[in-house]
Amino acid sequence: MNEMLKLMHDRRSTRAYRSEPLQEAVIQQILEAGRFAPSGMNKQLNHFYVITDPNYLADLTALVSRKMENYRDKDFRYGAPVLVLVTNQKESTTCVQDASCAMENMMLAAFSLGVGSCWINQLYRTREDREVQEKLAEIGVTPEEMPVAALALGWPAVDFPGPREKTGNLVSWVR
């Protein structure tokens, strides 16, 4: 198996992080992987908001905890010291696909650097909530942008587990 296929096979989500911050140079490498992801018609409409302010993260976590019944008293970002919010233009017909490509690139880049990551859906699911919109506006998210996905990043609190067998996705050949 070549290195890229091995990386894709071994990558795992992280749901427990150490509190120590990631160096900006490490975050930049992960962001570059996201920035160079494919996009529909090569329009490159993703906008990456890198959130490291612990006070803002705590406020955002408390807000999401109040807004989502199944996240009451939970940290939707699992204590990660970095949250990368990926937005795209609401009118873009490929906003979800563009952000998804960027997210996968960033998750693979993070894993290759020994950084833990986890795809976070809660800001997408609460994107229509006025208080969430106001909180995101504080960091510059405009009404024309849609929060599509977010990526928790940090040093894993535990070792990455070994690869697992994937059995849930069906494959059908039409010949």
C-alpha positions in Angstrom: 0.0 0.0 0.0 1.5 3.4 -0.9 1.9 6.2 1.7 -1.2 8.1 0.7 -3.5 5.1 0.8 -2.0 4.0 4.1 -2.6 7.5 5.5 -6.3 7.4 4.4 -6.7 3.9 5.8 -5.1 4.7 9.2 -6.6 8.1 9.9 -8.9 8.2 12.9 -11.0 10.9 14.6 -9.9 12.2 17.9 -12.4 13.0 20.7 -10.0 13.8 23.5 -7.3 16.5 23.4 -4.4 17.8 25.5 -4.8 21.4 26.5 -1.4 22.5 25.1 -1.8 24.7 22.0 -0.8 23.8 18.5 2.0 25.8 17.0 0.8 28.2 14.4 3.2 26.7 11.8 1.5 23.3 12.3 -2.0 24.9 11.9 -0.8 26.6 8.7 0.3 23.3 7.2 -3.2 21.8 7.9 -4.9 24.9 6.5 -2.8 24.8 3.3 -4.1 21.3 2.7 -7.6 22.6 3.0 -7.0 25.6 0.8 -5.7 23.4 -2.0 -8.7 21.0 -2.0 -10.7 20.8 -5.2 -13.8 23.1 -5.5 -16.7 23.2 -7.9 -15.6 25.1 -11.1 -12.4 25.9 -9.1 -14.3 28.9 -7.6 -12.5 28.4 -4.2 -15.3 29.9 -2.1 -14.4 28.2 1.2 -13.6 30.6 4.0 -11.5 29.2 7.0 -12.0 30.8 10.4 -9.3 29.6 12.7 -10.5 30.0 16.3 -8.0 29.6 19.1 -9.3 32.2 21.6 -10.2 30.1 24.7 -12.8 32.6 25.9 -14.6 32.6 22.5 -14.4 28.8 22.3 -15.9 28.5 25.8 -18.7 30.9 24.9 -19.4 29.1 21.6 -19.4 25.8 23.4 -21.8 27.0 26.0 -24.1 28.4 23.3 -24.2 25.1 21.3 -24.7 23.2 24.6 -27.8 25.3 25.2 -29.1 25.1 21.7 -28.8 21.3 21.1 -30.6 19.0 23.5 -28.2 16.1 22.9 -25.3 18.3 23.8 -26.5 19.7 27.1 -23.5 20.1 29.4 -21.2 18.6 26.7 -18.3 20.1 24.8 -19.1 19.7 21.1 -15.4 20.2 20.2 -14.2 17.7 22.7 -11.9 20.2 24.4 -9.8 20.8 21.3 -7.8 24.0 21.6 -8.4 24.9 17.9 -11.6 25.0 15.9 -11.5 25.6 12.2 -14.9 26.8 10.9 -15.3 26.2 7.2 -18.0 28.4 5.6 -19.0 28.9 2.0 -21.2 31.2 0.1 -24.9 30.3 0.7 -25.8 30.7 -3.0 -23.0 28.3 -4.1 -24.4 25.1 -5.5 -21.3 23.2 -4.4 -20.8 24.7 -0.9 -21.2 21.4 0.9 -19.0 19.5 -1.5 -16.3 22.1 -1.5 -16.2 22.3 2.3 -16.2 18.5 2.5 -13.1 18.2 0.2 -11.3 20.8 2.3 -12.2 19.0 5.5 -10.9 15.6 4.3 -7.7 17.2 3.1 -7.2 18.9 6.5 -8.0 15.7 8.5 -5.4 13.8 6.4 -2.8 16.5 6.8 -3.5 16.7 10.6 -3.1 12.9 11.0 0.1 13.0 8.9 1.5 15.5 11.4 0.4 13.6 14.5 -2.4 16.1 15.2 -5.8 14.9 16.3 -8.9 16.0 14.4 -12.6 15.5 14.4 -15.3 16.6 12.0 -17.8 18.8 13.9 -21.3 19.2 12.6 -23.0 21.2 15.3 -22.4 24.7 13.8 -23.9 23.4 10.5 -26.9 22.0 12.4 -27.5 25.3 14.3 -26.7 27.6 11.3 -30.3 29.0 11.2 -30.3 29.9 14.9 -30.2 33.7 15.4 -27.9 33.5 18.5 -25.5 31.2 16.8 -25.4 33.6 13.8 -24.7 36.5 16.1 -21.9 34.7 17.8 -20.3 33.7 14.5 -20.7 37.3 13.2 -18.4 38.3 16.1 -15.5 36.6 14.2 -16.6 38.0 10.8 -19.0 35.4 9.4 -21.3 37.3 7.1 -24.9 36.7 6.3 -23.9 35.6 2.8 -21.8 32.8 4.3 -23.1 29.4 5.5 -21.3 27.4 8.2 -20.8 24.1 6.5 -18.4 22.2 8.8 -15.9 22.6 11.5 -12.7 20.8 12.4 -11.5 20.3 16.0 -7.7 20.2 16.1 -5.2 19.5 18.9 -2.7 17.1 20.3 -4.4 13.8 21.0 -4.8 13.0 24.7 -4.4 9.3 23.9 -2.4 7.4 21.2 -4.1 6.9 17.9 -5.7 3.5 17.8 -4.6 1.1 15.1 -6.5 0.8 11.8 -10.0 -0.7 11.8 -11.8 -2.8 9.3 -14.4 -0.8 7.3 -17.5 -2.9 6.7 -20.4 -0.4 6.6 -20.1 1.1 3.1 -21.4 -1.0 0.3 -19.7 -1.4 -3.0 -21.6 -2.5 -6.2 -20.0 -3.0 -9.5 -22.0 -2.5 -12.7 -20.2 -4.2 -15.5 
